[in-house]
Amino acid sequence: MKELLKKLDLKDDTINKILEQMKNDKIYITKEENLEERYRKLKTKKEDIESQLKSSNSMIEDFKNSKSDNENLQNIIMQHEDTIKNLKHDSEVKIRKLTLDTAINEALMKNKVKHAELLLSKFDRDKLVINDDGKVIGLDEQLNKFKETYKDMFGARLKGATPLNPDTKPTKSNNWDYLVNNADNMTAEQIAEAYNNIK
């Protein structure tokens, strides 16, 4: 971060103040992508492992306290094995759901879907495969089909200017002089917005 700020020709005092303020405000930067998603997955895994550990410790305590015969111990072992198997399965299901939800939501946002909540249930999650690196295979294919089927839901969202209050006096961005003097330095959208503000 310090090197980036130096490239922007900031003075060392200014750089140190920025870095100190970031530290005080607990603003941290990272080179990692999708850090929040990775954190959620790791947190879910940690909670599931803690649950499995608790179950295993319970099983060990049962063994220590058990003074019964071998057959009883075998039954206890089988019960705990089933419990651990179920916990592992539940953990895998949670992680898969979290990974798919995140990937689908990111894909919908990236493609500027207007009403993403309407398409969420349309994905066939059974056909989606998660790679070892966390990439979801099959998502793009389903998304492309939706682009054909629901064309009106994809694309840029329409934006408009806030209507002027008739009692409002012209400001720099809603008068004719401003438009004429600055049109050369404005994009087509800015010109259209300035023109609409004049009406």
Stockholm file with secondary structure:
# STOCKHOLM 1.0

chainA/1-199         MKELLKKLDLKDDTINKILEQMKNDKIYITKEENLEERYRKLKTKKEDIESQLKSSNSMIEDFKNSKSDNENLQNIIMQHEDTIKNLKHDSEVKIRKLTLDTAINEALMKNKVKHAELLLSKFDRDKLVINDDGKVIGLDEQLNKFKETYKDMFGARLKGATPLNPDTKPTKSNNWDYLVNNADNMTAEQIAEAYNNIK
#=GR chainA/1-199 SS CHHHHHHTTCCHHHHHHHHHHHHHTTCCCCSCSSHHHHHHHHHHHHHHHHHHHHHHHHHHHHHHHCCSCHHHHHHHHHHHHHHHHHHHHHHHHHHHHHHHHHHHHHHHHHTTCTTHHHHHTTSCGGGCEECTTSCEESHHHHHHHHHHHTGGGSSCCCCCCCCCCTTCCCCTTSSHHHHHHHGGGSCHHHHHHHHHHHC
#=GC SS_cons         CHHHHHHTTCCHHHHHHHHHHHHHTTCCCCSCSSHHHHHHHHHHHHHHHHHHHHHHHHHHHHHHHCCSCHHHHHHHHHHHHHHHHHHHHHHHHHHHHHHHHHHHHHHHHHTTCTTHHHHHTTSCGGGCEECTTSCEESHHHHHHHHHHHTGGGSSCCCCCCCCCCTTCCCCTTSSHHHHHHHGGGSCHHHHHHHHHHHC
//
